[in-house]
């Protein structure tokens, strides 16, 4: 198609900012179909080259299979749950969103809730409009000089911290995947652990992703580590808090107040916490500002324009297939690279720099895809924003983490190697892997300073570091057996005499088809002769 004589057709399927629509109309033949039924969308999608949606339009496989000319899907918002990204990728359709559109809105809403919580603003309004003058009863507390604890120091957490500093607050934050330099730039203190934040905070705000590790993070155990009279704010994810445990802490006075914008189940209009005088609630308004909605529409329109005019689509959540000749070589290493990123992240206490080395014949190709895969694994489940191959470098930059990539055509002992090194203030972590056999099975070759060879295509990997004495492997096997965990494969790495710096520690790597309970990991790691243990979902 010649775009100069026959313009691309773009469908605006849901309401977006007029500025965004006008931007599209300047370049393309635009049709606004905000009232289309699914049947009409199915019938007509085949004639469009671009489509803009919000959350209501379902672009599933059935719709995308009929989208014979579609080149780009623009989602005016953050999530892309209503788009079958896998099908889009197979068809070479770029899917782009607007991940930064609501960050300012979410940060400002967090600060608004902090202020409302400190000064009892909603309660005072309700009291006065009901005919009461309760000036003495509704006195509040000042933010100046108080400590704001921030759990999760990504884009939104950093914006909240900057605003809190303007109120004279001391900011203490924890996020092992944000470099020290970012804390210094903002003027926040980097806590050594989440527990340190819990213990320091007068106000505690959550900016964490929802993962198996973070779900229910605020519970009886963690609340016991907080100051008496702490105030808790959640504009991130509802499931981060165990509601019953928060309720009990409010009843006991351990928690002086809470401000909640998100809930485990939404929408919700009836909740036990709604009746509490010291609990402020809003119906998931974090991103609901006119500016955020307009920004989402404009940013998405910009991405659609870029996709259809050969520009750079900076917020794509997928990437078009790479050249077949490159994919033939690099393709098998993509899942390996992502696994290595996850393993390295699980072994590191902090990260300032990521060094990625590609060795062997893969180094003769454009290895950026493998580097992006490592970063995707590194940040997976560790950032408030969903991570993908496109936004991973941006997430690293925002956290002050530097990335280096090197390529070398020779690999010792193996045809190809991917080596990932994380450098943090607490030390260095290095993992190495390759693929082997006709089916290119991923293998882990080094971790925690020891070499071994373990196929890692099972979903769970567990690592133990321990004193190199007889009987240790049997103890691990017995403990996992008692817990009902079946070991798929195992390997042990121990330093041979004359190999580098002397060490009396060995490393055991185990794959399982089911998760190893954290209680079992802790029990083994704390037993005699063991130094540490980690379990990683690959």
C-alpha positions as CSV (number, residue, x, y, z in Angstrom):
1,X,0.0,0.0,0.0
2,X,1.2,3.5,-0.8
3,X,0.4,5.6,2.3
4,X,0.6,8.8,0.2
5,X,-2.2,7.9,-2.2
6,X,-4.2,5.5,0.0
7,X,-4.0,6.5,3.7
8,X,-4.1,4.0,6.5
9,X,-7.4,3.5,8.2
10,X,-7.6,3.8,12.0
11,X,-10.5,2.8,14.2
12,X,-11.0,4.7,17.5
13,X,-13.2,2.1,19.2
14,X,-13.5,3.8,22.6
15,X,-13.6,7.4,23.8
16,X,-10.1,9.0,24.0
17,X,-8.9,12.6,24.3
18,X,-10.0,14.8,21.4
19,X,-6.4,15.9,21.0
20,X,-5.4,12.3,20.3
21,X,-8.2,11.8,17.7
22,X,-7.2,15.1,16.0
23,X,-3.6,13.9,15.9
24,X,-4.7,10.7,14.1
25,X,-7.0,12.6,11.7
26,X,-4.1,14.7,10.5
27,X,-2.4,11.7,9.0
28,X,-4.9,8.9,8.6
29,X,-8.5,8.1,7.6
30,X,-10.1,7.8,11.1
31,X,-13.4,6.3,12.0
32,X,-14.9,6.7,15.5
33,X,-16.8,3.6,16.4
34,X,-17.3,4.0,20.1
35,X,-20.8,2.5,19.9
36,X,-20.0,-0.6,17.8
37,X,-21.2,-4.0,18.9
38,X,-18.8,-7.0,18.9
39,X,-20.6,-8.3,15.8
40,X,-19.9,-5.0,13.9
41,X,-16.3,-5.0,15.1
42,X,-15.9,-8.6,13.8
43,X,-17.4,-7.7,10.5
44,X,-15.4,-4.6,9.9
45,X,-12.0,-5.0,11.7
46,X,-10.4,-6.4,8.5
47,X,-10.3,-3.1,6.8
48,X,-8.4,-1.2,9.5
49,X,-4.6,-0.8,9.9
50,X,-4.7,0.6,13.4
51,X,-7.2,0.5,16.4
52,X,-7.3,2.5,19.6
53,X,-9.1,0.9,22.6
54,X,-9.4,1.3,26.4
55,X,-10.5,-1.5,28.7
56,X,-13.9,-2.4,27.3
57,X,-13.1,-3.7,23.8
58,X,-12.0,-7.3,23.7
59,X,-9.4,-8.0,21.1
60,X,-9.2,-11.7,21.5
61,X,-8.0,-14.3,19.0
62,X,-11.3,-14.4,17.1
63,X,-11.2,-10.6,16.4
64,X,-7.5,-10.5,15.6
65,X,-7.8,-13.5,13.2
66,X,-10.1,-11.3,11.1
67,X,-7.8,-8.3,11.3
68,X,-6.0,-9.1,8.1
69,X,-4.6,-5.5,7.7
70,X,-4.0,-4.6,11.3
71,X,-0.5,-3.3,12.1
72,X,-1.0,-1.8,15.6
73,X,-3.2,-1.9,18.6
74,X,-3.1,1.2,20.9
75,X,-4.4,0.7,24.4
76,X,-5.1,4.0,26.1
77,X,-4.1,2.8,29.6
78,X,-1.6,0.6,31.4
79,X,-3.0,-3.0,31.3
80,X,-3.5,-5.0,28.1
81,X,-5.5,-7.9,29.6
82,X,-8.2,-7.3,27.0
83,X,-5.8,-8.0,24.1
84,X,-4.5,-11.4,23.1
85,X,-0.9,-10.2,22.8
86,X,0.4,-13.7,21.8
87,X,-2.0,-13.8,18.8
88,X,-1.1,-10.2,17.9
89,X,2.6,-11.1,18.0
90,X,2.2,-14.1,15.8
91,X,0.5,-11.8,13.2
92,X,3.2,-9.2,13.5
93,X,0.7,-6.7,15.1
94,X,2.4,-4.2,17.5
95,X,0.5,-3.7,20.8
96,X,1.3,-0.5,22.6
97,X,0.0,1.1,25.8
98,X,0.4,4.2,27.8
99,X,2.3,3.1,30.9
100,X,3.3,6.5,32.2
101,X,-0.1,8.2,31.7
102,X,-1.3,7.7,35.2
103,X,1.9,7.9,37.3
104,X,1.4,11.6,38.3
105,X,-2.2,11.0,39.1
106,X,-1.5,7.9,41.3
107,X,1.3,9.8,43.1
108,X,-0.9,12.8,43.7
109,X,-3.8,10.7,44.9
110,X,-1.4,9.0,47.4
111,X,-0.3,12.3,48.8
112,X,-4.0,13.5,48.9
113,X,-4.8,10.4,51.0
114,X,-1.8,11.0,53.3
115,X,-3.0,14.6,53.9
116,X,-6.7,13.5,54.4
117,X,-5.6,10.8,56.8
118,X,-3.4,13.2,58.8
119,X,-6.0,15.9,59.1
120,X,-9.3,13.9,59.2
121,X,-10.6,15.8,56.2
122,X,-13.4,13.4,55.1
123,X,-14.5,12.9,58.6
124,X,-14.6,16.6,59.3
125,X,-16.6,17.2,56.1
126,X,-19.1,14.5,57.0
127,X,-19.5,15.8,60.6
128,X,-20.0,19.5,59.6
129,X,-22.5,18.7,56.8
130,X,-24.5,16.6,59.3
131,X,-24.9,19.6,61.6
132,X,-22.1,19.0,64.0
133,X,-19.2,21.3,65.0
134,X,-16.5,18.9,66.3
135,X,-13.4,21.0,66.1
136,X,-11.7,19.6,69.1
137,X,-12.6,16.0,68.3
138,X,-11.2,16.1,64.7
139,X,-7.8,17.6,65.3
140,X,-5.1,16.0,63.3
141,X,-1.3,15.6,63.0
142,X,1.3,17.4,61.0
143,X,3.4,15.8,58.2
144,X,6.4,18.0,58.9
145,X,9.1,16.0,60.7
146,X,7.2,12.7,60.3
147,X,8.7,9.6,58.5
148,X,7.1,8.4,55.3
149,X,7.9,4.7,54.7
150,X,7.8,3.8,51.0
151,X,7.7,0.1,50.0
152,X,8.5,-0.1,46.3
153,X,10.6,2.7,44.9
154,X,9.8,2.6,41.2
155,X,8.3,5.4,39.2
156,X,5.2,6.2,41.4
157,X,7.0,5.6,44.7
158,X,9.7,8.1,43.7
159,X,7.1,10.7,42.7
160,X,5.4,10.3,46.1
161,X,8.7,10.7,47.8
162,X,9.5,13.9,46.0
163,X,6.2,15.4,47.0
164,X,6.5,14.2,50.6
165,X,9.9,15.9,50.9
166,X,8.2,19.2,50.1
167,X,6.1,18.7,53.2
168,X,9.2,18.3,55.3
169,X,8.8,14.6,55.7
170,X,11.7,12.2,56.1
171,X,11.4,9.5,53.5
172,X,12.7,6.0,54.1
173,X,12.3,3.6,51.2
174,X,13.1,0.0,50.3
175,X,13.5,-1.5,46.8
176,X,16.5,-3.7,46.1
177,X,16.1,-3.0,42.4
178,X,16.7,0.7,42.7
179,X,20.2,2.0,42.7
180,X,21.6,4.2,45.6
181,X,22.0,7.1,43.2
182,X,18.2,7.5,42.8
183,X,17.7,7.7,46.5
184,X,20.4,10.3,46.8
185,X,18.9,12.4,43.9
186,X,15.5,12.4,45.6
187,X,16.8,12.8,49.1
188,X,15.4,9.6,50.4
189,X,17.1,7.2,52.8
190,X,17.6,3.6,51.4
191,X,16.5,1.1,54.1
192,X,18.4,-2.2,54.3
193,X,15.2,-4.2,54.3
194,X,11.4,-4.0,54.2
195,X,11.3,-4.6,58.0
196,X,13.5,-1.4,58.5
197,X,10.8,0.6,56.6
198,X,8.0,-1.0,58.7
199,X,9.8,0.0,61.9
200,X,10.6,3.6,60.9
201,X,7.3,4.7,59.3
202,X,4.8,7.1,60.8
203,X,3.0,6.9,57.4
204,X,3.5,3.7,55.3
205,X,2.6,3.8,51.6
206,X,2.6,0.7,49.4
207,X,3.9,0.8,45.8
208,X,4.5,-2.9,45.1
209,X,3.5,-5.3,42.3
210,X,1.0,-8.1,43.0
211,X,3.1,-11.3,43.1
212,X,2.9,-14.5,45.2
213,X,5.6,-12.9,47.5
214,X,3.8,-9.6,48.0
215,X,0.2,-10.8,48.2
216,X,-0.9,-10.3,51.8
217,X,2.3,-8.5,52.6
218,X,0.6,-6.4,55.2
219,X,-0.6,-9.0,57.7
220,X,-0.5,-9.7,61.4
221,X,3.2,-10.5,61.3
222,X,4.4,-7.5,59.4
223,X,2.0,-5.1,61.3
224,X,3.6,-6.2,64.5
225,X,6.9,-4.7,63.2
226,X,5.4,-1.3,62.7
227,X,5.3,1.7,65.1
228,X,2.3,2.0,67.3
229,X,-0.1,4.4,65.7
230,X,1.2,3.9,62.1
231,X,-1.0,5.1,59.3
232,X,-1.2,3.0,56.1
233,X,-1.9,4.1,52.5
234,X,-2.6,1.7,49.6
235,X,-3.1,3.1,46.1
236,X,-1.3,0.1,44.5
237,X,-3.0,-3.3,44.6
238,X,-5.8,-4.4,46.9
239,X,-4.4,-7.9,47.6
240,X,-1.3,-6.5,49.2
241,X,-3.2,-6.2,52.5
242,X,-4.9,-8.9,54.5
243,X,-8.1,-7.0,55.3
244,X,-8.9,-9.0,58.5
245,X,-5.4,-8.4,59.9
246,X,-5.6,-4.7,59.2
247,X,-9.0,-4.6,60.8
248,X,-7.7,-6.3,63.9
249,X,-4.8,-3.8,64.1
250,X,-7.2,-0.9,63.8
251,X,-9.3,-2.4,66.6
252,X,-6.3,-2.8,68.9
253,X,-5.0,0.8,68.1
254,X,-1.7,-0.6,66.6
255,X,-2.7,1.2,63.4
256,X,-4.1,4.7,63.8
257,X,-5.7,4.9,60.4
258,X,-5.8,3.6,56.9
259,X,-6.5,5.1,53.4
260,X,-7.4,2.6,50.7
261,X,-8.0,3.2,47.0
262,X,-7.8,-0.4,46.0
263,X,-9.4,-3.6,47.2
264,X,-9.1,-7.3,46.8
265,X,-12.4,-7.5,45.0
266,X,-13.6,-4.6,42.9
267,X,-16.1,-3.0,42.5
268,X,-17.1,-3.2,46.1
269,X,-19.6,-1.0,48.1
270,X,-19.9,-3.1,51.3
271,X,-16.8,-3.8,53.4
272,X,-16.2,-4.2,57.1
273,X,-13.6,-1.4,57.0
274,X,-16.0,1.1,55.5
275,X,-17.7,1.6,58.9
276,X,-14.4,2.7,60.6
277,X,-14.1,6.4,61.4
278,X,-10.4,6.3,61.0
279,X,-10.5,4.6,57.6
280,X,-10.7,6.6,54.4
281,X,-11.7,4.9,51.1
282,X,-12.0,5.9,47.5
283,X,-13.2,3.8,44.6
284,X,-10.0,3.1,42.7
285,X,-9.5,6.8,41.7
286,X,-5.7,6.6,41.5
287,X,-5.6,7.1,37.7
288,X,-8.9,8.9,37.4
289,X,-8.0,12.5,36.5
290,X,-8.9,14.3,33.4
291,X,-5.3,14.9,32.6
292,X,-4.3,11.2,33.1
293,X,-7.2,10.1,30.8
294,X,-6.2,12.7,28.2
295,X,-2.6,11.9,28.5
296,X,-3.3,8.2,27.9
297,X,-5.3,9.0,24.8
298,X,-2.6,11.3,23.4
299,X,0.3,9.0,24.2
300,X,-1.5,6.1,22.6
301,X,-2.3,8.1,19.5
302,X,1.4,9.0,19.3
303,X,2.4,5.3,19.4
304,X,-0.1,4.4,16.7
305,X,1.3,7.2,14.5
306,X,4.8,6.0,15.1
307,X,3.8,2.4,14.2
308,X,2.1,3.3,11.0
309,X,4.8,5.8,9.8
310,X,7.9,3.8,10.6
311,X,8.8,5.6,13.8
312,X,9.9,4.1,17.2
313,X,7.1,2.6,19.2
314,X,8.5,3.2,22.6
315,X,5.7,1.7,24.7
316,X,5.1,-1.5,22.8
317,X,4.4,-4.5,25.0
318,X,5.5,-6.9,22.4
319,X,8.0,-6.8,19.6
320,X,7.6,-8.0,16.0
321,X,9.3,-11.2,15.0
322,X,13.0,-10.7,14.2
323,X,14.5,-11.9,11.0
324,X,14.2,-15.7,10.6
325,X,18.0,-16.2,10.2
326,X,18.6,-14.4,13.5
327,X,15.7,-16.1,15.3
328,X,17.1,-19.5,14.2
329,X,20.2,-18.9,16.2
330,X,19.0,-16.6,19.0
331,X,15.4,-18.0,19.6
332,X,16.4,-21.0,21.8
333,X,18.4,-18.6,24.0
334,X,15.5,-16.2,24.7
335,X,13.9,-18.4,27.5
336,X,17.4,-19.2,28.9
337,X,18.2,-15.5,29.1
338,X,15.0,-14.7,30.9
339,X,15.5,-17.6,33.4
340,X,19.1,-16.3,34.1
341,X,17.7,-12.9,34.8
342,X,15.2,-14.3,37.3
343,X,17.9,-16.5,39.0
344,X,20.4,-13.7,39.3
345,X,17.7,-11.4,40.8
346,X,16.8,-13.9,43.4
347,X,20.4,-14.3,44.5
348,X,21.2,-10.5,44.7
349,X,20.5,-8.3,47.7
350,X,20.9,-5.1,45.7
351,X,21.6,-4.1,42.2
352,X,23.5,-1.1,40.9
353,X,24.8,-2.5,37.6
354,X,23.9,-5.3,35.2
355,X,26.6,-6.9,33.0
356,X,25.5,-9.2,30.3
357,X,28.0,-11.2,28.3
358,X,27.2,-13.1,25.1
359,X,29.9,-15.7,24.2
360,X,30.2,-17.9,21.1
361,X,28.3,-17.9,17.8
362,X,25.4,-16.0,19.4
363,X,27.8,-13.0,19.7
364,X,27.9,-12.8,15.9
365,X,24.2,-11.8,15.9
366,X,22.3,-8.8,17.2
367,X,22.0,-9.9,20.8
368,X,19.9,-7.1,22.0
369,X,16.9,-9.5,22.1
370,X,18.8,-11.7,24.6
371,X,19.8,-8.7,26.7
372,X,16.2,-7.5,26.8
373,X,15.1,-11.0,27.9
374,X,17.6,-11.0,30.7
375,X,16.2,-7.6,31.9
376,X,12.7,-8.9,31.6
377,X,13.5,-11.8,33.9
378,X,15.5,-9.6,36.2
379,X,12.5,-7.2,36.9
380,X,9.7,-9.8,36.6
381,X,7.5,-9.5,39.7
382,X,9.8,-6.9,41.2
383,X,8.3,-3.7,39.9
384,X,5.0,-2.0,40.3
385,X,4.7,-1.8,36.5
386,X,4.3,-4.9,34.4
387,X,7.7,-5.6,32.7
388,X,8.2,-6.6,29.0
389,X,10.9,-6.7,26.4
390,X,10.3,-3.1,25.4
391,X,10.0,-1.3,28.7
392,X,12.7,-3.2,30.7
393,X,15.5,-0.8,29.8
394,X,13.4,2.2,30.9
395,X,12.6,0.5,34.2
396,X,16.4,0.0,34.7
397,X,17.1,3.7,33.9
398,X,14.4,5.0,36.2
399,X,16.0,3.0,39.0
400,X,19.5,4.2,38.3
401,X,20.7,0.8,37.2
402,X,23.3,0.8,34.4
403,X,23.4,-1.9,31.8
404,X,26.4,-3.1,29.9
405,X,26.5,-5.7,27.1
406,X,29.6,-7.3,25.7
407,X,30.0,-9.9,22.9
408,X,32.9,-12.3,22.3
409,X,33.0,-14.9,19.5
410,X,34.7,-17.5,21.6
411,X,33.2,-19.4,24.6
412,X,35.2,-21.7,26.9
413,X,34.0,-25.3,27.1
414,X,30.7,-24.6,25.3
415,X,29.6,-23.4,21.9
416,X,27.6,-20.6,23.4
417,X,27.3,-19.0,26.8
418,X,25.2,-16.2,28.4
419,X,26.8,-14.8,31.5
420,X,24.8,-12.4,33.8
421,X,26.5,-10.4,36.5
422,X,24.7,-8.2,39.0
423,X,26.9,-5.7,40.9
424,X,25.5,-4.1,44.0
425,X,26.8,-2.4,47.1
426,X,26.5,-5.8,48.9
427,X,28.7,-7.7,46.4
428,X,28.5,-9.4,43.0
429,X,26.2,-12.2,41.8
430,X,27.0,-14.1,38.6
431,X,25.0,-16.8,36.8
432,X,26.0,-18.6,33.6
433,X,23.9,-20.7,31.2
434,X,23.7,-22.3,27.8
435,X,21.4,-24.5,25.8
436,X,22.3,-28.1,24.9
437,X,21.0,-30.9,22.6
438,X,18.8,-30.9,19.5
439,X,15.9,-29.4,21.5
440,X,18.1,-26.6,23.0
441,X,17.3,-27.4,26.6
442,X,18.3,-24.5,29.0
443,X,21.1,-25.4,31.4
444,X,22.4,-23.6,34.4
445,X,26.2,-23.8,34.6
446,X,27.2,-21.5,37.4
447,X,25.6,-19.9,40.5
448,X,26.9,-18.7,43.9
449,X,30.5,-19.0,42.7
450,X,30.3,-22.7,41.9
451,X,30.1,-24.6,38.6
452,X,27.8,-27.5,37.7
453,X,25.4,-28.5,34.9
454,X,21.7,-28.6,35.5
455,X,18.9,-28.7,33.0
456,X,16.4,-26.0,34.1
457,X,13.2,-26.5,32.1
458,X,11.1,-27.5,35.2
459,X,9.1,-24.6,36.6
460,X,11.0,-24.4,40.0
461,X,14.7,-24.1,40.9
462,X,16.0,-24.3,44.4
463,X,19.6,-23.5,45.4
464,X,21.4,-24.2,48.7
465,X,24.9,-23.1,49.7
466,X,26.5,-25.2,52.4
467,X,29.7,-26.6,54.0
468,X,31.3,-29.1,51.7
469,X,31.1,-32.1,54.0
470,X,29.5,-35.6,53.6
471,X,25.8,-36.1,54.1
472,X,24.4,-32.7,53.0
473,X,22.7,-33.8,49.8
474,X,20.9,-36.6,51.7
475,X,19.6,-34.2,54.3
476,X,18.1,-32.0,51.6
477,X,16.5,-34.9,49.8
478,X,15.0,-36.2,53.1
479,X,13.6,-32.8,54.0
480,X,12.0,-32.3,50.6
481,X,10.6,-35.8,50.6
482,X,9.0,-35.3,54.0
483,X,7.4,-32.1,52.6
484,X,6.0,-34.0,49.6
485,X,8.3,-32.3,47.1
486,X,9.5,-34.4,44.2
487,X,13.0,-33.7,42.9
488,X,13.2,-33.8,39.1
489,X,17.0,-33.3,38.8
490,X,19.9,-32.2,40.9
491,X,23.5,-31.1,40.6
492,X,26.3,-30.2,43.0
493,X,29.0,-27.6,42.4
494,X,32.2,-27.8,44.5
495,X,35.6,-26.3,43.9
496,X,38.3,-28.7,42.8
497,X,41.7,-28.3,44.3
498,X,43.7,-25.6,42.5
499,X,40.7,-23.9,41.0
500,X,40.8,-20.2,42.0
501,X,40.3,-18.9,45.5
502,X,39.9,-21.6,48.1
503,X,36.4,-22.2,49.3
504,X,34.9,-24.8,51.7
505,X,31.4,-24.1,50.4
506,X,29.5,-26.1,47.9
507,X,26.3,-25.3,46.0
508,X,23.4,-27.7,45.4
509,X,20.9,-26.9,42.6
510,X,17.6,-28.8,42.4
511,X,14.7,-28.6,40.0
512,X,11.1,-29.6,41.0
513,X,7.8,-29.7,39.2
514,X,6.1,-28.0,42.2
515,X,7.0,-25.2,44.6
516,X,9.2,-25.8,47.6
517,X,7.5,-24.2,50.6
518,X,9.4,-21.3,52.1
519,X,9.2,-22.9,55.5
520,X,11.1,-25.9,54.2
521,X,13.8,-23.6,52.6
522,X,14.2,-21.7,55.8
523,X,14.3,-24.9,57.9
524,X,17.1,-26.3,55.8
525,X,19.0,-23.0,55.4
526,X,19.1,-22.5,59.2
527,X,20.2,-26.0,60.0
528,X,23.7,-27.0,60.9
529,X,26.2,-26.6,58.0
530,X,23.9,-24.7,55.6
531,X,24.6,-21.0,54.8
532,X,21.6,-20.0,52.6
533,X,18.8,-21.2,50.4
534,X,16.7,-19.8,47.6
535,X,13.6,-21.0,45.7
536,X,12.9,-19.5,42.3
537,X,9.9,-19.9,40.1
538,X,11.2,-20.0,36.5
